[in-house]
Amino acid sequence: MPKLKTNKSAAKRFKVTKTGKLKKRSAKRGHILGKMTRKAKRKLRQSSYVSAADAKKIRRLLPYG
């Protein structure tokens, strides 16, 4: 059976933890941050986990993750 290709854009955005969960960076962190409150930006620093509904799709993009 041939090797599967990893989707490189997904590999840059998601990391698989030791327990198998998918970790992601918060959205809305790229630009136009001047109008955002300090509190909102501070909350976006934290990374979070991908929901179970989306995890199935992302796992298909990361076959060796």
N, C-alpha and C positions, 0 to 999 in steps of 0.2 A: 504494500500500500504506500502511495506517495506521502511525502511530508506535507503537513498543512502550513499555510502561510499565516503568520501573525499579522493582524492589522496594526500597522505602525502608529497610526494616529490614535488608536485606542490604547496602545501600549504606553504612549507618552502621558495619557490622561488618567489612567487607572493603574493601581498597584494591588496585587493580591497579598493579603496578610497571611500570617502563619496558619491561622485557623481557617483560611479559605474565603474570608469575606473580601469584598472589593471596596477599596478605599478611593475617594475622589476629593478633588479640591473644590472649594466653593465657587459658584458662578458669580458673575458681576464684579470681577476683580481686575479687569483689564484696563479700562480707562474711564474717564468722566467720573472720577472719585471725589472731585472737589465739592460737588453738591450733596454728597452723601454725609450723613452725620458720623461723628467719631465712633459712636456706639455701634452703628451698623457695620462700619468697616472693621471694627474690632471683632465682631461676631463672625465676619467672613474669613478671618484668619484661620479659624479651626477647620480641619478637614472633617469629612463625614463619610458614612458608608452608603453604598448604592442600595436602592430599594430592591426587594426581592423580585419585583415585576421586571425591573430593568436588568437585573443581574444575569438573567438567563440569556438575554440578547448579547450582553457584553462578553460573557464567557465564550460564546461562539466566535467572537473576534479575537479572543486570547486563548487559543487551544492549548498552549503549554504553560499557562499561568498558574 
